[in-house]
Structure formats: structure tokens, C-alpha cells
Amino acid sequence: MLFRSPRERAILEYAVKLTRSPGAMAPTDLDPLRAAGLADAEMLDACQITAYYNYVNRLADGLGIELEPYWEERP
């Protein structure tokens, strides 16, 4: 997977860990975001956006909600 910048890579790696292993998150997981230049408000945004998408997807999956026909299924 190609990333445009170290900042983008740090955000995406944070989002992947928060999605796949939320119980393993630690305060040190914010260090790469800080090193990439994110301010506290931007780190909060990254966390909230990731958590929201995870919530909505789990809610839809839990209720068996089908995708709209215009959404293409992806592996």
C-alpha cells in the first residue's frame, strides 16, 4: 500500500490498530502521530472518525443491513 506522506501513514496505521485491536491501544500509540506533526485536536479527529466508522459498520453488520445497490462489494 502506498502512502503519500509520513503523516498519512501514521494516521492510517493508528486507524488500523484502533480498528483491529482496540483493547491493545496505549498512550504511546499517539507518539507516531505527534512525530508526524499532528496537533492534539487532529489526533482526536483521527480517533473519533475511526471509532465512528467502526461503530456504524458494526451496527449495520449486527442488524444485517444490506449495502445500497450503488455500493460495490469489495473483498
N, C-alpha and C positions, 0 to 999 in steps of 0.2 A: 504494500500500500504506500503510495506516495503522499507526502505532506508538503504543503507549500512553505512552511516555516517551523522553526523550533517551538514557537508559541502555539501553533495549531497542533503540533504533535503532542505537546504537553497537555493541552485541553482534551484531546481525543483519548490519550492514554488514561487520563483521570476518569473520563466518562466511561471507558470500557471497564476499568476496575470497579467503579461505583455500580455499574450495571451487573457485572458478573459476580462480584464478591463484596457486597455492601457491608457485611459483618467484619471484613478484614480491613476496612478503611481506618486510617490513623492520621493524627495531625501531620505527620511527616509526608503524607500524600499531597499536601499543599505545597511542599518545598519546590518541586519542579515547576509548578505554576508561578510561584514567586520568582524563581530563577528565570523564567521566560518573560517576566515583566508584567504579570497580571497584578492589578490592584485588588484589594480585598473585595470591593463591590463586584469586580469581574469574576473572581473566584466564586462568590455567592451566586452570581448568574449562572456560571457553568454547573454548579451543583444543583440549583433549582431547575434548570432546563433539563438536565439529565434525569433527575428524580421525577419530574412531571411526565416526561415521555415514558419512563419505566412504569409509572403508575397507570397512565392511560392504556398502555399496551397490555398490562396485566389485567386491568379491569375488563378490557374488551375480550381478551382470551378467556378470562374466568366466566364471562357471560355468554361466550360463544358467538360474539358479534362478528358478522362477516364483513370483509372489506367491501367498499363500494366497487362497482364493476370497473370504474376507470383506474383503480389501483392495480398495478401489475404485481403478481406474486413473485417474490424473489427468494432464492434459497438462503 
